[in-house]
Amino acid sequence: MKKMLLLFYSCFLLWFPRGAELRAQDSIQRIHFTFYGDTLDVKLDQWHFTDFHDPISNGAIREFYDSFNTNHYQPLIDALLACKEKNQLNDWLYYQLIRKMAQQLSPKKDNYHRYTLYKWFLLNKSGYDATLALRGDVLLFYVQSDENIYDIPYYQKRGKQYVCLNYHDYGQIDFAAQEPNEVTVKIPEGRKAFSYKITRMPQFTDADYEEKDIQFDYKNKSYLFRIKVNSQVQTLFANYPVVDYESYFNIPLSNKTYNTLIPELRNTLKGMDQRKGVDYLMRFTRNAFSYENDQDNFGKEKRLSPEQTLLNRYSDCDDRAALFFCLVKEIYNLPMIVLAYPHHVTIAVKFDKPKGSVIRYKNGEYSVCEPTPQLKDLSVGELSPKLKDEPYQVAYEYDPAP
């Protein structure tokens, strides 16, 4: 009898990852982990682990779903949604929370298919329209989104776009050689579209930050900013796709980084008129960081959020434009437009009186402010000579007026 109990207990431990803190008291189990400064503590009563070792197929996924759906899973969903509401998590951050929960229940390295099925189940039961598709032994995980996403696979069904969430786990897939087949298992709770917009960063703890010095020269004077940065931001955006400029340029700074940079910049700009202050921010963004294009830096197109640009040693024109936009918005809140050329992105700002070569858009006149290093030291209102005959489009207009 003792041997049987020992065997049962050993099997129970194998069901859960060593990294998760789970405790069994009679029939009650707990899952305990931290998520960006918050703690999830979930009590599971009469809940059982749903395993998956069959070859991946539509039928095997149906059996997994039927088994999990009869389980006492609701405390998991309640805890996830409570954390989402408490911390005002946007959908992308909420998906990171679901990933972490799935990792506690079924570690990715132990059984990738099972880990993906847990994510699919939890995201649907949270109300999002998520689907699965098979391509041989490859299990692809999609979510319905109405937004423009540029660098990952998607498919259209009944006028809706489904974007792949786990494409990066498989590297390059030749979809022309074999189209994935959608799994027919539908979870009724999954109705809501997923958004990639990030309007609020997590509440990181003070211990998550470290100091970074940013130094540059302006008008023969050296300036030093000692800011707080958090490497977890890189992890948060590791698989974040290329989104449209409105979503990308409005990703905020985390609180600690904001509070150690923006007030210091405001203090430095005291006494400067608006145009000179914008010139300062333009040259700060241009000269305080080393330039390298995305292909050399990452091997592909990748847009950094403003905070990532502060973190990274290298950045390109997209990244500088986003950081400059963020600084001008936070300090002066001026109207701006994003100018997208075939191989370059820059910003034009609307002052009370325009300066230099004017970009006319709608009823406004905007002055180009180049935040990326050029062969010529460009002032406010100067456009790089190599762009003067290049076509461009206004990729995003920011108007602070209510």
Order of alpha helices (4+ residues) and beta strands (2+ residues): alpha-beta-beta-beta-alpha-alpha-alpha-alpha-beta-beta-beta-beta-beta-beta-beta-alpha-alpha-alpha-alpha-beta-alpha-alpha-beta-alpha-beta-beta-beta-beta-beta
